[in-house]
Amino acid sequence: MNKKVLMIAGVAMTALLGGCANTTALEESVANLGNKVDQLSSEVSMLKGQHGTMSADIKDAKAAAMDAQAEAQRANARLDNVASSYKK
């Protein structure tokens, strides 16, 4: 009885070790996933750069809009002064 159990355990261990020995497909899969991670990392870096550029452009546009608004208010104030001092 013990010999049968030992024999079954030995066959099971051999099958397990034999199954673990074939790792070529696993290595290819890991390499493929590594390549995909590298590609995504480079895309994220590129998008971060674009985001920084767009943020700077937005900040510049906002500053220009604020300047234009201030200039328009000054012009309106000058026109109000001219209109109030004009007599017919």
VMD Tcl script that draws the C-alpha trace (Angstrom):
set ca {
  {0.00 0.00 0.00}
  {2.81 2.41 0.85}
  {4.56 1.55 -2.37}
  {1.45 2.45 -4.36}
  {1.13 5.81 -2.60}
  {4.82 6.56 -3.13}
  {4.56 5.53 -6.78}
  {1.51 7.77 -7.36}
  {3.24 10.65 -5.59}
  {6.36 10.12 -7.72}
  {4.34 10.10 -10.94}
  {2.49 13.23 -9.85}
  {5.75 15.03 -8.99}
  {7.25 14.02 -12.34}
  {4.20 15.35 -14.17}
  {4.32 18.62 -12.23}
  {8.02 19.11 -12.87}
  {7.60 18.22 -16.53}
  {4.83 20.80 -16.87}
  {6.96 23.50 -15.29}
  {9.92 22.76 -17.55}
  {8.14 24.16 -20.65}
  {8.31 27.89 -19.97}
  {9.06 29.16 -23.48}
  {5.48 30.28 -24.08}
  {5.39 31.92 -20.67}
  {8.65 33.77 -21.34}
  {7.32 34.98 -24.71}
  {4.15 36.20 -23.05}
  {6.11 38.06 -20.37}
  {8.35 39.64 -23.01}
  {5.30 40.69 -25.03}
  {3.71 42.25 -21.96}
  {6.99 44.01 -21.18}
  {7.02 45.51 -24.67}
  {3.45 46.69 -24.26}
  {4.30 48.31 -20.92}
  {7.27 50.09 -22.51}
  {5.07 51.34 -25.35}
  {2.42 52.61 -22.95}
  {5.08 54.30 -20.83}
  {6.40 56.18 -23.85}
  {2.85 57.20 -24.82}
  {2.21 58.48 -21.29}
  {5.44 60.50 -21.41}
  {4.44 61.99 -24.75}
  {0.97 62.89 -23.45}
  {2.48 64.49 -20.34}
  {4.62 66.69 -22.59}
  {1.63 67.67 -24.68}
  {-0.35 68.42 -21.52}
  {2.40 70.71 -20.28}
  {2.50 72.56 -23.58}
  {-1.28 72.94 -23.67}
  {-1.35 74.17 -20.06}
  {1.22 76.84 -20.89}
  {-0.78 77.88 -23.98}
  {-3.97 78.08 -21.95}
  {-2.26 80.18 -19.31}
  {-0.94 82.55 -22.00}
  {-4.36 82.81 -23.63}
  {-5.99 83.56 -20.29}
  {-3.45 86.31 -19.58}
  {-4.04 87.80 -23.04}
  {-7.81 87.73 -22.49}
  {-7.44 89.47 -19.13}
  {-5.23 92.14 -20.72}
  {-7.77 92.67 -23.50}
  {-10.59 92.95 -20.98}
  {-8.66 95.54 -18.95}
  {-7.89 97.52 -22.10}
  {-11.55 97.41 -23.13}
  {-12.58 98.73 -19.72}
  {-10.06 101.58 -20.01}
  {-11.36 102.41 -23.49}
  {-14.96 102.40 -22.23}
  {-14.01 104.70 -19.38}
  {-12.34 107.12 -21.80}
  {-15.40 107.10 -24.05}
  {-17.66 107.72 -21.04}
  {-15.51 110.71 -20.09}
  {-15.61 112.10 -23.64}
  {-19.38 111.61 -23.85}
  {-20.02 113.32 -20.51}
  {-17.87 116.31 -21.40}
  {-19.38 116.73 -24.87}
  {-22.02 119.43 -25.09}
  {-24.18 120.23 -28.04}
}
mol new
graphics top color blue
foreach p $ca { graphics top sphere $p radius 0.5 }
foreach p [lrange $ca 0 end-1] q [lrange $ca 1 end] { graphics top cylinder $p $q radius 0.2 }
display resetview
